[in-house]
Amino acid sequence: MSKSYTPPKNTVYPYPSRFGSHKSMLINDDLIDNNVICNDEFGDYNTTADRLDNGRSDPNRYASSRLHGLFQNRKKND
């Protein structure tokens, strides 16, 4: 059986939400073609300025293509 992940107790999530993009996460706000670069716990990602602080989730932040390589090298418990 595999064990499920449980985050450590007493930790505060450093970003305003888990799935949305926010101005506090901006790295580059040149707004060339409405594109911005944000940073979260998994690294940098590209998104559009209209996704910032709109109260909705940002598909660019949780895209599986972006997160795929993070869990590839984990050992499987048989």
C-alpha positions in Angstrom: 0.0 0.0 0.0 1.2 3.5 -0.7 1.1 6.1 1.9 -0.7 9.3 1.2 1.0 12.6 1.6 0.1 14.8 4.6 1.6 18.2 4.8 3.5 19.1 8.0 1.4 20.6 10.8 1.8 24.3 11.8 2.9 25.4 8.4 1.5 28.5 6.8 0.9 28.5 3.0 3.1 31.3 1.7 0.7 32.3 -1.2 -2.7 33.8 -1.2 -4.3 30.7 -2.7 -3.4 27.2 -4.0 -4.7 27.5 -7.5 -5.1 31.2 -8.4 -2.4 33.7 -9.6 -1.9 36.9 -7.6 0.1 40.1 -8.0 2.2 39.2 -5.0 3.5 36.3 -7.0 4.8 38.4 -10.0 8.4 38.2 -11.1 8.1 40.0 -14.4 5.3 42.4 -15.1 6.4 44.0 -18.4 2.9 43.3 -19.8 4.2 42.6 -23.2 1.2 41.1 -25.0 -0.5 40.9 -21.6 1.9 38.1 -20.5 3.4 37.9 -17.0 5.7 35.5 -15.2 4.7 34.3 -11.7 6.5 32.1 -9.1 5.0 29.6 -6.8 6.2 26.6 -4.7 6.9 24.6 -7.9 8.8 27.3 -9.8 8.1 29.9 -12.5 5.2 29.8 -14.9 3.7 32.1 -17.6 0.2 33.4 -17.4 -1.8 36.4 -18.6 -2.4 39.6 -16.6 -6.2 39.1 -16.6 -5.7 36.0 -14.5 -4.2 38.0 -11.6 -6.4 38.5 -8.5 -9.6 37.6 -10.3 -10.8 35.1 -7.7 -10.7 32.2 -10.1 -8.2 29.4 -10.6 -5.5 29.8 -13.2 -5.1 26.7 -15.4 -1.5 27.9 -16.2 -0.5 27.4 -12.6 -1.8 23.9 -12.1 -1.2 22.6 -15.7 -0.1 18.9 -15.6 2.6 19.6 -18.3 4.2 22.0 -15.8 4.0 19.7 -12.8 4.7 16.3 -14.5 8.5 16.2 -14.0 8.2 17.0 -10.3 6.9 13.6 -9.3 8.6 11.4 -11.9 11.6 10.4 -9.8 9.7 9.5 -6.6 10.2 5.9 -5.4 7.2 3.7 -5.6 6.4 1.7 -2.5 5.4 -1.8 -3.5 
